[in-house]
Amino acid sequence: MRIELTRNECKATRAVRLVTAIALVLAAAPPAALAATGGVAPTSAGEGTAAAAPTTSPTTPTPTTTPAAPTCPEEGGGLANRHCARVKMARLVRGRAVPADGSPHAVRRVIRAANRIRARPYVWGGGHARWWSRGYDCSGAVSFALHGGDFLESPLTSGGMMKWGAPGRGRWITVYANRRHAFAVIAGLRWDTAGDTHGTGPRWHPEMASPAGYVARHPLGY
Protein backbone atom coordinates (compact mmCIF):
# COMPACT_ATOMS: atom_id res chain seq x y z
CA MET A 1 0.00 0.00 0.00
CA ARG A 2 2.82 2.42 0.80
CA ILE A 3 4.52 1.74 -2.52
CA GLU A 4 1.25 2.36 -4.42
CA LEU A 5 0.75 5.71 -2.66
CA THR A 6 4.31 6.70 -3.44
CA ARG A 7 3.78 6.00 -7.10
CA ASN A 8 0.58 8.03 -7.13
CA GLU A 9 2.34 10.88 -5.36
CA CYS A 10 5.13 10.77 -7.97
CA LYS A 11 2.59 10.94 -10.78
CA ALA A 12 0.87 13.93 -9.15
CA THR A 13 4.19 15.65 -8.64
CA ARG A 14 5.16 15.15 -12.29
CA ALA A 15 1.75 16.47 -13.42
CA VAL A 16 2.14 19.59 -11.30
CA ARG A 17 5.65 20.17 -12.67
CA LEU A 18 4.40 19.69 -16.25
CA VAL A 19 1.56 22.17 -15.81
CA THR A 20 3.94 24.67 -14.19
CA ALA A 21 6.44 24.31 -17.05
CA ILE A 22 3.72 24.82 -19.67
CA ALA A 23 2.46 27.90 -17.85
CA LEU A 24 5.96 29.41 -17.79
CA VAL A 25 6.43 28.74 -21.52
CA LEU A 26 3.09 30.34 -22.40
CA ALA A 27 3.84 33.35 -20.27
CA ALA A 28 7.03 33.96 -22.24
CA ALA A 29 5.54 33.14 -25.67
CA PRO A 30 4.79 36.07 -28.07
CA PRO A 31 1.14 36.89 -28.89
CA ALA A 32 1.55 35.34 -32.34
CA ALA A 33 2.00 31.97 -30.71
CA LEU A 34 -1.40 32.20 -29.06
CA ALA A 35 -2.94 33.45 -32.29
CA ALA A 36 -1.77 30.28 -34.01
CA THR A 37 -3.72 28.21 -31.49
CA GLY A 38 -6.91 30.22 -32.03
CA GLY A 39 -6.60 32.01 -28.69
CA VAL A 40 -6.75 28.74 -26.71
CA ALA A 41 -4.08 28.16 -24.11
CA PRO A 42 -3.62 24.47 -23.18
CA THR A 43 -3.56 23.81 -19.45
CA SER A 44 -2.69 20.16 -19.66
CA ALA A 45 -1.89 17.65 -22.34
CA GLY A 46 -4.81 17.38 -24.78
CA GLU A 47 -6.99 19.92 -22.94
CA GLY A 48 -7.44 23.67 -23.10
CA THR A 49 -9.68 26.61 -22.21
CA ALA A 50 -10.46 29.72 -24.18
CA ALA A 51 -8.19 32.64 -23.51
CA ALA A 52 -9.72 35.28 -21.27
CA ALA A 53 -11.44 38.13 -23.12
CA PRO A 54 -9.70 41.48 -22.85
CA THR A 55 -11.03 43.68 -20.11
CA THR A 56 -11.50 46.60 -22.52
CA SER A 57 -12.65 46.52 -26.11
CA PRO A 58 -10.82 48.54 -28.76
CA THR A 59 -12.36 51.93 -29.32
CA THR A 60 -14.38 52.12 -32.52
CA PRO A 61 -13.90 55.50 -34.20
CA THR A 62 -17.11 57.43 -34.77
CA PRO A 63 -17.73 57.62 -38.51
CA THR A 64 -17.68 61.11 -39.93
CA THR A 65 -20.39 61.96 -42.40
CA THR A 66 -20.87 64.95 -44.63
CA PRO A 67 -24.15 66.72 -43.84
CA ALA A 68 -26.69 66.08 -46.53
CA ALA A 69 -27.66 68.99 -48.73
CA PRO A 70 -31.02 70.44 -47.80
CA THR A 71 -33.84 68.98 -49.82
CA CYS A 72 -36.31 71.04 -51.76
CA PRO A 73 -39.55 71.75 -49.95
CA GLU A 74 -42.65 70.27 -51.53
CA GLU A 75 -45.11 72.83 -52.76
CA GLY A 76 -48.68 72.90 -54.00
CA GLY A 77 -49.52 70.19 -56.50
CA GLY A 78 -46.66 67.98 -55.29
CA LEU A 79 -44.12 69.87 -57.40
CA ALA A 80 -40.65 70.16 -55.90
CA ASN A 81 -38.96 73.54 -55.80
CA ARG A 82 -36.97 73.85 -59.01
CA HIS A 83 -34.26 76.10 -57.60
CA CYS A 84 -32.88 74.53 -54.44
CA ALA A 85 -29.49 76.22 -54.68
CA ARG A 86 -28.69 78.79 -52.04
CA VAL A 87 -30.39 82.08 -52.87
CA LYS A 88 -27.87 84.67 -54.02
CA MET A 89 -28.87 88.19 -53.07
CA ALA A 90 -28.93 90.92 -55.66
CA ARG A 91 -26.81 94.04 -55.16
CA LEU A 92 -28.06 97.60 -55.22
CA VAL A 93 -25.89 99.83 -57.41
CA ARG A 94 -26.98 103.46 -57.81
CA GLY A 95 -30.60 102.55 -57.36
CA ARG A 96 -30.53 99.62 -59.77
CA ALA A 97 -30.70 95.97 -58.70
CA VAL A 98 -27.93 93.78 -60.08
CA PRO A 99 -28.69 90.04 -59.91
CA ALA A 100 -25.96 87.72 -58.70
CA ASP A 101 -24.34 85.23 -61.04
CA GLY A 102 -26.25 81.97 -61.04
CA SER A 103 -29.63 83.51 -60.30
CA PRO A 104 -32.51 81.81 -62.16
CA HIS A 105 -33.21 83.32 -65.56
CA ALA A 106 -36.81 84.16 -64.66
CA VAL A 107 -35.65 86.04 -61.56
CA ARG A 108 -33.17 88.00 -63.64
CA ARG A 109 -35.99 88.99 -66.01
CA VAL A 110 -38.12 90.18 -63.09
CA ILE A 111 -35.25 92.34 -61.84
CA ARG A 112 -34.62 93.69 -65.34
CA ALA A 113 -38.28 94.67 -65.74
CA ALA A 114 -38.37 96.40 -62.36
CA ASN A 115 -35.23 98.36 -63.22
CA ARG A 116 -36.98 99.79 -66.27
CA ILE A 117 -39.57 101.63 -64.16
CA ARG A 118 -37.61 102.19 -60.97
CA ALA A 119 -37.54 105.98 -61.34
CA ARG A 120 -41.20 106.51 -62.30
CA PRO A 121 -43.42 108.52 -59.93
CA TYR A 122 -46.28 107.14 -57.93
CA VAL A 123 -49.60 107.37 -59.78
CA TRP A 124 -52.73 105.85 -58.30
CA GLY A 125 -53.99 103.19 -60.71
CA GLY A 126 -50.82 103.41 -62.78
CA GLY A 127 -49.86 100.18 -64.51
CA HIS A 128 -53.37 98.70 -64.51
CA ALA A 129 -54.99 100.07 -67.67
CA ARG A 130 -51.86 99.19 -69.66
CA TRP A 131 -48.37 97.90 -68.89
CA TRP A 132 -46.57 101.10 -69.85
CA SER A 133 -47.56 104.12 -67.80
CA ARG A 134 -46.04 107.44 -66.79
CA GLY A 135 -46.26 106.25 -63.19
CA TYR A 136 -47.23 103.22 -61.12
CA ASP A 137 -49.01 102.44 -57.90
CA CYS A 138 -47.90 99.67 -55.54
CA SER A 139 -49.65 96.72 -57.17
CA GLY A 140 -49.02 98.10 -60.65
CA ALA A 141 -45.26 98.19 -59.99
CA VAL A 142 -45.24 94.66 -58.57
CA SER A 143 -47.36 93.42 -61.47
CA PHE A 144 -45.00 94.98 -64.01
CA ALA A 145 -41.99 93.24 -62.44
CA LEU A 146 -43.72 89.86 -62.28
CA HIS A 147 -44.88 90.24 -65.88
CA GLY A 148 -41.23 90.59 -66.89
CA GLY A 149 -40.60 87.07 -65.60
CA ASP A 150 -43.75 85.68 -67.27
CA PHE A 151 -45.44 85.20 -63.90
CA LEU A 152 -48.41 87.43 -64.76
CA GLU A 153 -50.39 87.92 -67.95
CA SER A 154 -52.40 90.92 -66.71
CA PRO A 155 -52.00 93.37 -63.80
CA LEU A 156 -53.49 92.58 -60.40
CA THR A 157 -54.71 94.81 -57.61
CA SER A 158 -53.20 94.41 -54.16
CA GLY A 159 -56.32 92.50 -53.09
CA GLY A 160 -55.98 90.21 -56.10
CA MET A 161 -52.38 89.44 -55.16
CA MET A 162 -53.58 87.98 -51.88
CA LYS A 163 -54.71 84.90 -53.82
CA TRP A 164 -52.06 84.88 -56.54
CA GLY A 165 -49.41 82.18 -56.87
CA ALA A 166 -48.61 79.75 -54.06
CA PRO A 167 -49.10 80.48 -50.35
CA GLY A 168 -46.22 81.48 -48.11
CA ARG A 169 -42.81 82.95 -48.72
CA GLY A 170 -40.75 81.91 -51.71
CA ARG A 171 -37.04 81.34 -51.99
CA TRP A 172 -36.40 83.99 -54.65
CA ILE A 173 -39.59 86.04 -54.87
CA THR A 174 -42.20 86.84 -52.24
CA VAL A 175 -45.15 89.17 -52.70
CA TYR A 176 -46.67 90.70 -49.55
CA ALA A 177 -50.19 91.98 -50.08
CA ASN A 178 -53.30 93.15 -48.29
CA ARG A 179 -56.28 95.11 -49.56
CA ARG A 180 -54.48 98.45 -49.27
CA HIS A 181 -50.88 97.82 -50.28
CA ALA A 182 -48.50 95.37 -51.94
CA PHE A 183 -44.74 95.06 -52.21
CA ALA A 184 -42.31 92.32 -53.18
CA VAL A 185 -38.98 90.95 -51.99
CA ILE A 186 -36.93 89.83 -54.99
CA ALA A 187 -33.53 88.16 -54.50
CA GLY A 188 -33.21 89.83 -51.10
CA LEU A 189 -34.20 93.38 -52.14
CA ARG A 190 -37.54 95.05 -51.45
CA TRP A 191 -39.46 96.37 -54.47
CA ASP A 192 -41.91 98.93 -53.15
CA THR A 193 -43.55 102.28 -53.87
CA ALA A 194 -43.42 103.34 -50.23
CA GLY A 195 -40.66 104.24 -47.83
CA ASP A 196 -38.42 106.18 -50.21
CA THR A 197 -36.68 109.26 -48.83
CA HIS A 198 -36.69 110.98 -52.24
CA GLY A 199 -40.41 110.76 -52.95
CA THR A 200 -42.73 107.89 -53.65
CA GLY A 201 -42.82 105.54 -56.60
CA PRO A 202 -41.37 102.15 -57.58
CA ARG A 203 -37.93 101.84 -56.00
CA TRP A 204 -35.51 99.19 -54.70
CA HIS A 205 -34.84 99.15 -50.97
CA PRO A 206 -32.08 97.22 -49.16
CA GLU A 207 -33.98 97.23 -45.87
CA MET A 208 -36.99 95.02 -45.29
CA ALA A 209 -40.47 96.09 -44.17
CA SER A 210 -42.56 94.40 -41.51
CA PRO A 211 -44.72 91.63 -42.98
CA ALA A 212 -47.31 92.03 -40.23
CA GLY A 213 -50.79 92.38 -41.66
CA TYR A 214 -49.81 91.04 -45.10
CA VAL A 215 -50.48 87.78 -46.90
CA ALA A 216 -47.31 86.21 -48.33
CA ARG A 217 -47.47 84.62 -51.80
CA HIS A 218 -44.85 83.48 -54.27
CA PRO A 219 -44.48 82.09 -57.79
CA LEU A 220 -44.61 78.31 -57.72
CA GLY A 221 -41.06 76.99 -57.72
CA TYR A 222 -39.42 80.30 -56.86
TALINCOR-V410095 format. One record per backbone hydrogen bond with DSSP energy under -1.0 kcal/mol. CO is the residue of the C=O (numbers start at 1). NH is the residue of the N-H. Records with the same first field share a line. If there is no record, write none. Layout:
# TALINCOR-V410095
CO = NH ; NH
This chain:
# TALINCOR-V410095
1 = 5
2 = 6
3 = 7
4 = 8
5 = 9
6 = 10
7 = 11
8 = 12
9 = 13
10 = 14
11 = 15
12 = 16
13 = 17
14 = 18
15 = 19
16 = 20
17 = 21
18 = 22
19 = 23
20 = 24
21 = 25
22 = 26
23 = 27
24 = 28
30 = 33
31 = 35
32 = 36
34 = 39
35 = 38
39 = 51
41 = 49
44 = 47
49 = 41
73 = 81
75 = 78
79 = 75
91 = 98
93 = 96
96 = 93
98 = 91
100 = 103
104 = 108
105 = 109
106 = 110
107 = 111
108 = 112
109 = 113
110 = 114
111 = 115
114 = 117
117 = 120
121 = 136
123 = 126
125 = 128
126 = 137
137 = 141
138 = 142
139 = 143
140 = 144
141 = 145
142 = 146
143 = 147
144 = 148
146 = 151
147 = 150
157 = 161
160 = 163
166 = 218
172 = 187
174 = 185
175 = 217
176 = 183
177 = 215
181 = 178
183 = 176
184 = 191
185 = 174
186 = 189
187 = 90
189 = 186
190 = 205
191 = 184
192 = 203
193 = 201
203 = 192
205 = 190
211 = 214
215 = 177
216 = 168
217 = 175
218 = 166
219 = 222
222 = 172 ; 173
